Amino acid sequence: MAQQQGLILLQPYLTLEAQHCQRIPQVGTGIAECYEFTIPANGQDQFPAVPDGSVDLVFGMSKQDVRLFIGGTVLQMKQWCFDPGRTYFGVRFQPGKSLLPKDLCIQDVVNADLELQPSVYGEGLAEKIATADSLQARSQLFLQTYLQQFPELTDTRHNLERYVRRRIYETKGTIGIQNLAEETGYSACYLRRVFEQIHGISPKLFERFIRFQNMLYLMEQQEWQSQKMDALCFESGYYDQSHMMKDFKRFAGRTPEQYRKFRLQPEE
């Protein structure tokens, strides 16, 4: 699941339950994916969100106006609510790569959904996205803005965070903070502080989210769909099934077996 350029991040309930949901991965850009879906006037207007360690930026488009929202990772399964009668275009940033407005910090958006002024990323951008005729066109419009505005910082603090995040990906969320301290030469306390400044959550909690996302990803793969739960558990980075079961139920709102059945036959 971990890739050199980033991480595959899944919000499976939205993908499975939202009408006309489309997704375009954005490998190597700092953006995990762009996506689009529709909330009909009398249809389902909320979906469970699961922890992924990332930030989502969502444009809600109607004939009358465009509303813009930003939300950080949830800390456990939580309902994600939308206005009926709108088409939504979303951007899911890779962890540590979100483009936040200048008056917000990452701690402001963790486990929160905030409405922004539509012009916050540039005058006319929201309107251009709303009038574009495809998900591909909307994605390209936002990507141009992202590449112009996102500061790829190379100071010691950001280089250290990138190293820690990469090692978490490589070890499937199993590396300990003391191991990271030994590898980097920095204290565990300093590593935690730097990571929390950029992600809004601790490295330990982020690792739990990565193991959970690993599990979701494997459960989508054909070759793993018939595997026993203990094999999935260990391949995802969990040491034992009890920890996996506890985290999965908290983060997905279902047991792994319930979730597996849901994926095979989504509930009405």
C-alpha positions in Angstrom: 0.0 0.0 0.0 2.8 2.4 0.8 4.2 3.9 -2.3 7.4 6.0 -2.8 5.2 8.9 -3.9 2.6 8.6 -1.2 -0.2 6.6 0.1 -3.4 5.1 -1.2 -6.1 6.6 1.1 -9.6 5.1 1.2 -12.9 6.5 2.2 -14.9 3.4 1.2 -18.3 4.4 2.4 -18.4 7.5 0.2 -17.1 5.6 -2.8 -19.6 2.8 -2.4 -22.7 4.7 -1.4 -22.6 8.2 -3.1 -24.3 8.6 -6.4 -22.1 8.8 -9.5 -18.9 8.7 -7.5 -15.7 9.0 -9.6 -12.1 9.1 -8.6 -8.8 10.1 -10.2 -5.5 9.2 -8.4 -3.0 12.0 -8.5 0.3 10.1 -8.0 3.4 12.1 -7.2 1.7 15.5 -6.8 1.1 15.7 -3.0 -2.6 14.9 -3.7 -3.8 11.4 -3.1 -6.9 11.7 -5.4 -9.6 14.0 -6.8 -13.1 12.7 -6.7 -16.7 13.8 -7.6 -20.2 12.7 -6.6 -23.8 13.9 -6.5 -26.2 14.4 -3.6 -29.7 14.4 -5.1 -32.4 16.6 -3.6 -34.1 13.7 -1.9 -31.2 11.2 -1.6 -28.7 10.1 1.0 -26.8 13.1 2.2 -24.4 11.7 4.8 -21.8 8.9 4.7 -19.4 7.4 7.3 -15.9 8.9 7.2 -13.0 6.9 8.4 -9.6 7.9 9.7 -6.9 8.3 7.0 -4.5 11.0 8.4 -5.3 13.3 5.5 -7.1 16.6 4.8 -10.0 16.9 2.3 -11.0 20.1 0.4 -14.6 19.9 -1.0 -16.4 22.2 -3.4 -20.2 21.9 -3.2 -21.6 23.1 -6.5 -25.2 24.1 -7.4 -26.8 26.3 -10.0 -27.0 29.1 -7.4 -23.6 29.1 -5.8 -20.4 27.2 -4.7 -19.7 26.3 -1.1 -16.2 25.3 0.0 -15.3 23.1 3.0 -12.1 21.8 4.5 -11.8 18.9 6.9 -9.0 17.0 8.5 -8.8 13.4 9.4 -11.5 12.0 11.7 -10.3 10.3 14.8 -12.9 7.5 14.6 -15.8 6.7 12.3 -18.0 9.8 12.0 -20.8 10.9 9.7 -19.8 13.2 6.8 -22.7 15.5 6.0 -23.5 17.2 2.7 -26.1 19.6 1.3 -28.8 17.9 -0.9 -29.0 19.1 -4.5 -25.3 19.6 -5.1 -22.5 18.1 -7.1 -19.3 17.8 -5.0 -15.7 18.0 -6.2 -13.2 16.9 -3.6 -9.4 16.9 -3.2 -7.8 14.5 -0.8 -4.3 15.6 0.1 -1.5 13.2 1.0 -0.7 13.3 4.7 1.6 16.3 5.5 0.9 17.8 2.0 -2.4 19.8 2.6 -2.8 23.3 1.3 -4.3 25.2 4.2 -5.5 28.8 4.1 -3.1 31.2 5.8 -5.3 31.7 8.8 -5.7 28.0 9.6 -3.3 25.5 11.1 -3.6 21.7 10.9 -4.9 21.4 14.5 -7.9 23.6 13.5 -9.1 21.0 10.9 -8.4 17.7 12.6 -11.8 16.0 13.3 -13.6 19.1 12.1 -15.3 20.4 8.9 -15.0 24.1 8.3 -16.6 26.3 5.7 -14.2 28.6 3.8 -14.7 31.6 1.6 -14.8 30.2 -2.0 -12.2 32.7 -3.1 -9.6 31.6 -0.5 -7.4 29.8 -3.0 -7.7 32.5 -5.7 -10.4 34.7 -7.1 -12.5 32.8 -9.6 -11.1 29.3 -8.9 -14.3 28.0 -7.4 -16.4 29.3 -10.3 -14.0 27.8 -12.9 -14.2 24.4 -11.1 -18.0 24.6 -11.0 -18.3 25.3 -14.7 -15.7 22.8 -15.8 -17.3 19.9 -17.7 -15.5 16.9 -16.2 -13.7 15.5 -13.2 -10.5 15.5 -15.2 -10.9 19.2 -16.0 -11.7 20.1 -12.4 -8.7 18.1 -11.2 -6.3 19.9 -13.6 -7.6 23.3 -12.5 -7.0 22.6 -8.9 -3.7 20.9 -9.5 -2.4 24.0 -11.2 -3.3 26.1 -8.2 -1.8 23.5 -5.8 1.5 23.4 -7.6 1.7 27.2 -7.6 0.8 27.7 -3.9 2.0 24.6 -2.0 5.4 25.4 -0.4 7.7 22.4 -0.6 9.7 23.3 2.5 13.2 21.8 2.9 14.2 23.0 6.3 15.4 20.5 8.9 12.0 20.2 10.5 10.2 19.3 7.3 12.9 17.0 6.1 12.7 15.2 9.5 8.9 14.9 9.2 9.2 13.4 5.7 11.8 10.9 6.9 9.5 9.8 9.8 6.5 9.6 7.6 8.4 7.5 5.0 9.6 5.1 7.6 6.1 4.7 8.9 4.9 3.8 5.4 7.8 1.4 4.8 7.1 -0.5 8.1 3.3 -0.6 7.7 2.9 1.6 10.8 5.0 -0.6 13.1 8.1 1.3 13.7 8.5 2.6 17.3 9.3 6.2 18.2 12.5 5.0 20.0 13.7 3.3 16.8 13.0 6.6 14.9 15.0 8.5 17.5 17.9 6.1 17.1 17.8 6.4 13.3 17.6 10.2 13.2 19.6 11.2 16.3 16.8 13.4 17.6 14.9 12.8 20.8 11.5 11.0 20.8 10.0 14.1 22.4 11.3 16.3 19.6 10.1 13.9 16.9 6.6 13.8 18.4 6.5 17.6 18.5 7.6 18.1 14.9 5.2 15.4 13.6 2.2 16.9 15.5 3.0 20.4 14.3 2.6 19.2 10.7 -0.1 16.5 11.0 -2.1 17.6 14.1 -1.9 14.1 15.5 0.8 12.0 17.2 3.0 9.6 15.2 1.6 6.7 17.3 -2.0 7.6 16.3 -0.9 8.1 12.7 0.6 4.6 12.7 -2.8 3.2 13.9 -4.5 5.0 11.0 -1.9 3.6 8.5 -2.4 0.0 9.7 -6.2 0.4 9.4 -5.8 1.9 5.9 -3.5 -1.0 5.0 -6.3 -3.4 6.1 -8.9 -1.6 4.0 -6.7 -1.7 1.0 -6.0 -5.4 1.3 -9.7 -6.1 1.7 -10.3 -4.5 -1.7 -7.8 -6.7 -3.5 -9.1 -9.8 -5.2 -6.3 -12.1 -4.1 -7.0 -11.2 -0.4 -10.8 -11.3 -0.4 -10.9 -15.0 0.5 -8.0 -14.9 3.0 -8.5 -15.6 6.7 -8.6 -12.7 9.0 -5.3 -13.5 10.8 -3.4 -13.4 7.5 -4.9 -10.0 6.7 -4.2 -8.8 10.2 -0.4 -9.5 10.1 0.0 -8.4 6.5 -1.5 -5.0 7.5 1.0 -4.5 10.2 -1.0 -5.6 13.3 0.8 -7.7 15.9 -2.4 -9.6 16.9 -6.0 -9.9 16.1 -7.3 -8.3 19.3 -5.6 -5.0 18.6 -6.8 -5.1 14.9 -10.4 -5.9 15.9 -10.5 -3.0 18.4 -9.1 -0.5 16.0 -11.1 -1.7 13.0 -14.4 -1.5 14.9 -13.6 2.0 16.2 -12.4 3.3 12.9 -14.8 1.6 10.5 -17.9 1.3 12.7 -18.0 -2.4 11.9 -16.1 -5.5 12.6 -13.9 -6.7 9.8 -16.3 -9.5 8.9 -19.3 -7.1 8.9 -17.3 -4.7 6.7 -16.3 -7.5 4.3 -20.0 -8.5 3.9 -20.8 -4.8 3.4 -18.3 -4.5 0.6 -19.7 -7.5 -1.2 -23.3 -6.4 -0.9 -23.6 -2.7 0.2 -26.6 -2.0 2.4 -29.6 -0.2 1.0 
